Every structure is written in structure tokens, then in C-alpha cells.
């Protein structure tokens, strides 16, 4: 992306910040972030390996889980370079083009995660409400098309952001709030009018996260209606149990995202480190928790993990 972002009017670098307000705790916070990175990268890589090796997991539900794991790895690797540079090696400066590129990838993977969770909710809807048509509706080709659609939608939404920022003059001290580059943080810095940037940012938030969350909620309303029609209480619980992992993944993605938005807009008097912690939770917790949740709640993955770690049962 560096080639199309080159512009002599925007040669300033950006200064990333860690937690100067909590200087005494910064080594511990850095160690915690590194631990979250390790758990996220190892956990999602392990999920991908298990799905690849286990033939019984070559099903639409686990293909979508593979997409989610790849996406979570993308989120982790997008923030890793600047977090390591600023908090571990105390090199807080990053180039303008590199910052815009990082912003692009962070938001690209965030929008993708929302789309993947929507696709997974459709998978659960078909599996529970139309189980006899499941294999004919969710073929491998259709799953691949859904994955490509999610990628293209996310790319088309995020692609204009670097260009909209690139056209603005940056004449202030370019000090960012976080140790990585986010669009809401970057649009505070230009000297020019950022109305178009703010309006476009709001548009893609509503059209992606807003629409996706409503459709996910609708799918679960239909799922719940179908489940309540089942006579046996045990069968109801067994059917709902297949949705628990996905519901947890939806909650740990959307709740921090909404919380970050609410804090930025309505809790303006909160200390700076509160905003930073909320942003960290939004970017670091879902990639770390998703593989843990699916490893605990999915019997096939749990069985394979047990076999890998402890060997086959005698």
C-alpha cells in the first residue's frame, strides 16, 4: 500500500503511546499483551491444524471456524509490529504510510470478523431450522462464495479510508492515543475538515456492524422459535448447545466494540487509560478467547486436543 500513499505533503511520522499514565505498571501490561499474543497465535493456529487434519471436521460449520481463526490471526499480526516496537523496544515512531497501512488492515479484519459471524449464524439457522436441506444449501462451493463475499465487502468498505486521510494536511503534533493506528484516533489529528471522514466512518459502522448484528439477532429469533417447537426438553437443550460457541463469539466481539464506541462518545471525562484499555479489550480479547471457547465447547476439537496432548485412550 505504500506506493499509492506516497505524498510529499504528508511526510510527518506518528508517535505511538503506551500507558505513560501507568508507568510503573507498564512492564506488567507489556508482559500481559505478549501473553495474549502468544495465546491467540498458538490457539488459532492449533484450531486450523486440527480442522485440516481431522476429516470429520470438514464440514461448513468448521470451514467458517477456519475463516474466523485466520481472521483472528490477521488481527493479531496487524497490531503486533507497533505494539512490540513501542512497548517492548521503546521505539514509538512510525512512518505515515506504515500507520495508514496498519489502520487499513486492522479495520479490514474487524469488518471481516463481523461478516464471518453473520455467516456462522446463517450456518446455525440452516442446521437447526432446515436440517434436511443443510448439505444441499451449504455446499463447499457456497461456503467458499460466502467467504469471498465477506472479504470483498470488507475490502470495499475500508479501501477509501487511507485515501480520505491522505488528502488532509497533518500540521499538528501527530501523537496517537494507542500503540497502533486506528481510524477514530487518526481523524483527530488533521488540520483540515474531517467531516467527510467522520460521516464515512459512521456509514460503514452502521452498514456493516449495525446490519450484521440485526441479522444475527434475527437468525437467533428464528432459531429460538424453531427450538421451542421441539417437544422434548432434552432435545431443546441439545440443539441450543450447538449454538453456545457462536453466541459466545458474537458477544465477545460486539460487546467490547459497542463499549468502545460508547466510551469514546459519552464518557469523555474518563481518564485516557480507560479508553486505551477498552480498545485493547476490543482488539486483543476476541482473538484470544475464540479458540479457547471452541476448544472447550466443541466435542470433536476437544477430543483431538486430548489425543494430541495426552495420547489416545488405552
Steps between C-alpha positions, in 0.01 A plus 500: 500500500796734549525587127156654467526678835815695418439875524758767576243707689466228763852402594452526876539188708261397775591454865340198665428497871478218749385569856705799626232560766578154643878509463566270795263237364612525137741201515218285636256628238754427228548147634121452507465616139777264389327214683174583320686498168653159573165350605324648197758392242551151643130443565380603155784316328408187696133532397604525134731199532232285666236587240745425219606163645164376630285372211183506712538878531488561125151648528358852438491587870873432539588668170347817643694442821816477287414838344455642849836364618683636194333836556598504869859429401475795261382728782787388723770541235360840397560653843811298594776709327420835659409355840837324513683810375338749736453296818784248487777680311390858585501612136173695490542660156335354192493626141188666360453237227561212742240642740237528226578147384462366855172690541374343177577144609368540856164628377495258206525200735251654746238539226579150378440355846153651507422345161636160604286500814197580284585208267537272803158607627353406160671162531336444839163617367506250211631217722219544755205633299556303176722204596389285204616766254826579682733309269328626184488866614849528649712329239876551496467730198237713676712522816794616286280760328380629838861530619602691185197729538600582859856583387384720210246686711756576769760609244258731317392665825848560641680581173397872490619573856874551423415722201259713704773554761773550241328806350511687836788715629668375819659802664456422871708281729404157368472321834265203503306375802590135448799287408337427162315705236119519504277716280315678789839588647649622171212732403565709814836614363453676160471876482239486221131419506445135600120502461511268197730258686269494803187457289651218296628329817151519651346370176715187483452431872122512461492315165732222616485454878145633530349289222703191594395515866132540408516204260680286761231588753228415248659163427497414870137609534414251224724236658334548839155473344602176332654362819190580708296287259699193607298297751783350703682730744819297463488537123451875537807532719704274273406710196575830673833361621622497138461881496679579828847547347370731230293704748812545718704606195232756406487641853876532547522682166200734512490587873857645510441673164181671624670581832793668321259707292295601806807596704644712217173685445340534843767450768722788394620575852637151556880476541697439181606152610132393521461565126822310435393199706162484323673506162742228611211280613329549162810401298672245726229307684293346213804347318619358831165366626351361177732194474461435874119507478485273196755262652291467816152487345566294184524128575690408182766768554526412869546132417775577249676729748485229764650254253781741406590599856441178692509235230214261406300335772615154593 
